[in-house]
Amino acid sequence: MREKVFQNSPNPGDALAELSRMFVQKRCSRKEILVHAGEKWSRIYFIHKGLIRLFYTDLKGREFNKSVG
């Protein structure tokens, strides 16, 4: 992935070091909510291991997965 992202960079090592300072490692617990309803996304997440679920909750509290269509 590194080669693909930095293929046009004159010094990929420096670019990677600068970019890596922008990331913070975070472990999320199961069922932890990363963005609540109504919030604007303010972060970009890179999932190293595991899955995330995008879902909606109706007025009765029922959850529905977001589908791509």
C-alpha distances in whole Angstrom, upper triangle without the diagonal:
4,5,5,6,9,10,13,14,17,16,12,13,16,14,11,15,16,14,14,17,17,16,19,18,21,22,24,27,27,29,28,28,25,27,30,32,33,31,28,24,24,20,17,16,13,14,13,16,18,19,21,24,25,29,32,35,39,42,43,40,39,35,33,29,28,28,26,28
4,5,5,6,8,11,11,13,12,8,10,12,10,8,11,13,11,11,15,16,15,18,18,21,23,25,28,29,31,29,29,26,28,32,34,34,31,29,25,24,21,18,17,14,16,14,18,21,22,23,26,28,31,34,38,41,44,45,42,41,37,36,32,31,31,29,31
4,6,5,5,9,10,12,11,8,10,13,12,10,14,15,14,15,18,19,18,21,22,25,26,28,31,32,34,33,32,29,31,35,36,37,34,32,28,27,24,21,20,17,19,18,21,24,25,26,29,30,34,37,40,44,47,48,45,44,40,38,35,33,32,30,32
4,6,5,9,10,13,13,10,13,15,13,12,16,17,14,16,19,19,19,22,22,25,26,28,31,32,33,32,31,28,29,33,34,35,32,29,26,25,22,19,19,16,18,17,21,23,23,25,27,28,32,35,38,41,44,46,43,41,38,36,32,30,29,27,29
4,6,8,9,12,12,9,12,13,10,9,13,13,11,13,16,15,15,19,20,22,24,26,29,30,31,30,29,26,27,30,32,32,29,26,23,22,19,16,16,14,17,17,20,22,23,23,26,26,30,33,36,39,43,44,41,40,36,35,31,29,29,26,29
4,6,5,9,8,6,9,10,8,8,12,12,11,13,16,16,17,20,21,24,27,28,32,33,34,32,32,28,30,33,35,35,32,29,26,24,21,19,19,17,20,19,23,26,26,27,30,30,34,36,40,43,46,47,45,44,40,38,35,33,32,30,32
4,6,8,9,8,11,13,11,11,15,16,14,17,20,20,20,24,25,28,30,32,35,36,37,35,35,31,32,36,38,38,35,32,28,27,25,22,22,20,22,22,25,28,28,29,32,32,36,39,42,45,48,50,47,46,42,40,37,34,34,31,33
4,6,9,8,12,13,11,12,16,15,15,18,20,20,21,25,26,29,32,34,37,38,39,37,36,33,33,37,38,38,35,32,29,27,25,22,24,22,25,24,28,30,31,31,34,34,37,40,43,46,49,51,48,47,44,42,38,36,35,33,34
4,5,5,9,9,7,10,12,12,12,15,17,18,19,23,25,28,31,33,36,38,39,37,36,32,33,37,38,38,35,31,28,26,24,22,23,21,24,24,28,30,31,31,34,34,38,40,44,47,49,51,49,48,44,42,39,37,37,34,36
4,6,9,9,9,11,14,14,15,17,19,20,22,25,27,30,33,35,39,41,42,40,39,35,36,40,42,41,38,35,32,30,27,25,26,25,28,27,31,34,34,35,38,38,41,44,47,50,53,55,52,51,48,46,43,41,41,38,40
4,6,6,6,9,10,11,13,14,16,18,20,23,24,28,31,33,37,39,40,38,37,34,35,39,41,41,37,34,31,29,26,24,25,23,26,25,29,32,33,34,37,37,41,43,46,50,52,54,51,50,47,46,42,40,40,38,40
4,6,5,6,8,10,10,12,14,16,17,20,21,25,27,30,33,35,37,35,34,31,32,36,38,38,35,32,29,26,24,21,22,20,22,21,25,28,29,30,33,34,37,40,43,47,49,51,48,47,44,42,39,37,37,35,37
4,5,5,6,9,10,11,13,15,16,19,20,24,26,29,32,35,36,34,34,31,32,36,39,39,35,33,29,27,24,22,22,20,22,21,24,28,29,30,34,35,38,41,44,47,50,52,48,48,44,43,40,38,39,37,39
4,5,5,6,9,10,11,13,15,18,20,24,27,29,33,35,37,34,34,30,32,36,38,38,34,31,28,26,23,21,22,20,23,22,26,29,31,31,34,35,38,41,44,47,50,51,48,48,44,43,40,39,39,38,40
4,5,5,6,9,10,11,13,17,19,22,25,28,31,33,34,32,31,28,29,33,35,34,31,28,25,23,20,18,19,18,21,20,24,27,28,28,31,32,35,38,41,44,47,48,45,45,41,40,37,35,36,34,37
4,5,5,6,9,10,11,14,16,19,22,25,28,30,32,29,29,26,27,31,33,33,30,28,24,22,19,17,17,15,18,17,21,24,25,26,29,30,33,36,39,42,45,46,43,43,39,38,35,33,34,33,35
4,5,5,7,9,11,13,15,19,22,24,28,30,32,29,29,26,28,32,34,34,31,28,25,22,19,18,18,17,19,18,22,25,27,27,30,31,35,37,40,43,46,47,44,44,40,40,37,35,36,35,38
4,6,6,7,10,13,15,19,22,25,28,31,32,29,29,25,26,30,32,32,28,26,23,20,17,16,17,17,20,20,23,26,27,27,30,30,34,36,39,42,44,46,43,43,40,39,36,34,36,34,37
4,5,6,7,11,13,17,20,22,26,28,29,26,26,22,23,27,29,29,26,23,20,17,14,13,14,13,16,16,20,23,24,23,26,27,30,33,35,39,41,43,40,40,36,35,33,31,32,31,33
4,5,5,8,10,14,17,20,23,26,27,24,24,21,23,26,29,29,26,24,20,18,15,13,13,12,15,14,18,21,22,22,26,26,30,32,35,38,41,42,39,39,35,35,32,31,32,31,34
4,6,8,11,14,17,20,24,26,28,25,24,21,23,26,29,29,25,23,20,17,14,14,15,14,17,17,20,23,24,24,27,28,31,33,35,39,41,42,39,39,36,36,33,32,34,33,36
4,7,10,13,16,18,22,25,25,22,22,18,19,23,26,25,22,19,16,13,11,11,12,12,15,16,19,22,22,21,24,24,28,30,32,35,38,39,36,36,33,33,30,29,31,30,33
4,7,9,13,15,19,21,22,19,19,16,18,21,24,24,21,19,16,13,10,9,9,9,12,12,16,18,19,18,21,22,25,28,30,34,36,37,34,34,31,31,28,27,29,28,31
4,6,10,12,16,19,20,17,17,14,17,20,23,24,20,19,16,14,11,11,10,10,12,12,15,17,18,18,21,22,25,27,29,33,35,36,32,33,30,30,27,27,29,29,32
4,7,10,13,16,18,15,16,14,17,20,24,25,22,21,18,16,13,12,10,9,10,10,12,14,16,16,19,21,24,26,28,32,34,35,31,31,28,29,26,26,28,28,32
4,6,10,13,14,12,13,11,14,17,21,23,20,19,17,15,12,12,10,10,10,10,11,13,14,14,17,19,21,24,25,29,31,32,28,28,25,26,24,24,26,27,31
4,7,10,12,10,12,11,15,18,21,23,21,21,18,18,15,15,11,12,10,10,10,11,12,12,16,18,20,23,24,28,30,30,27,27,24,25,23,23,26,27,30
4,7,8,6,9,9,12,15,18,21,18,19,17,17,15,14,11,12,10,11,11,10,11,10,13,15,17,20,21,24,26,27,23,23,20,21,19,20,23,24,28
4,6,5,9,10,14,15,19,22,20,21,19,20,18,18,15,15,13,14,12,11,11,11,13,15,17,19,20,24,25,25,21,21,19,20,19,21,23,25,29
4,5,9,11,14,15,18,21,20,22,20,21,19,19,16,16,14,15,12,10,10,9,11,14,15,17,18,21,23,23,19,18,16,17,16,18,21,23,27
4,6,9,12,12,15,18,17,19,18,20,18,18,16,17,15,17,15,12,11,9,9,11,12,14,14,18,20,19,15,15,13,14,14,16,19,21,25
4,6,9,10,13,16,15,17,16,17,15,16,14,16,14,16,15,13,12,10,10,12,13,15,15,19,20,20,17,17,15,16,16,17,20,22,26
4,6,7,10,13,11,13,12,14,13,14,13,15,14,17,16,14,13,9,9,10,10,12,13,16,18,19,15,16,13,15,14,15,18,20,24
4,7,10,12,10,11,9,10,10,11,9,12,12,15,15,14,12,9,10,10,12,13,15,18,20,22,18,19,16,17,15,15,18,20,23
4,7,8,6,8,7,9,9,11,11,14,15,18,19,17,15,11,11,10,11,12,13,16,18,20,17,18,15,16,15,14,17,19,22
4,6,6,9,9,12,13,15,15,18,18,22,22,20,17,14,12,11,10,10,11,14,15,17,14,15,13,15,14,14,18,20,23
4,6,9,10,13,15,17,17,20,21,24,24,22,19,15,13,11,10,8,9,11,12,15,13,14,12,13,14,13,16,18,21
4,7,9,12,15,17,18,22,22,26,27,25,22,18,16,13,13,11,12,13,14,17,16,17,16,16,17,15,18,20,22
4,6,9,11,14,15,19,20,24,25,23,21,17,16,14,14,13,14,16,18,20,18,19,18,18,18,16,20,21,23
4,6,9,12,14,17,19,23,24,23,21,17,17,14,15,15,17,19,20,23,21,22,20,20,19,17,20,20,22
4,6,8,10,14,16,19,21,20,18,15,15,13,15,15,18,21,22,25,22,23,20,20,18,16,19,19,22
4,7,10,13,16,19,21,21,20,17,18,16,18,19,21,24,26,28,25,26,23,23,22,20,22,22,25
4,6,10,12,15,18,18,17,15,16,15,18,20,22,25,27,29,26,27,24,23,21,19,22,21,25
4,7,10,13,15,16,15,13,15,14,18,20,23,26,28,30,27,27,24,23,20,18,20,20,23
4,6,9,12,12,11,10,13,13,17,19,22,25,28,29,26,26,22,22,19,18,19,19,23
4,6,9,11,11,11,14,15,19,22,24,28,31,32,29,28,24,23,20,19,20,20,23
4,6,7,7,8,12,14,17,21,23,27,30,31,27,26,22,22,19,18,19,19,23
4,7,9,11,15,17,21,24,27,30,33,34,30,29,25,25,22,21,22,22,26
4,7,10,13,16,20,23,25,29,32,32,29,27,24,23,20,21,22,22,25
4,7,10,14,17,20,22,26,29,29,25,24,20,20,17,18,19,20,23
4,7,10,13,17,19,23,26,26,22,21,17,16,13,14,15,16,20
4,7,10,13,16,19,23,23,19,18,14,14,11,11,13,15,18
4,6,10,12,16,19,20,16,15,11,10,7,8,10,12,16
4,7,10,14,17,18,15,14,10,9,6,6,9,11,14
4,7,10,13,14,12,10,6,5,4,5,9,12,14
4,7,10,11,9,8,6,5,6,7,10,13,16
4,7,8,6,5,4,6,9,10,13,17,19
4,5,5,5,7,8,11,12,15,18,20
4,5,7,10,12,15,16,19,22,23
4,6,9,12,15,17,20,23,25
4,6,10,13,15,18,22,24
4,7,10,13,15,19,21
4,7,10,12,16,18
4,6,9,12,14
4,6,10,12
4,7,10
4,6
4
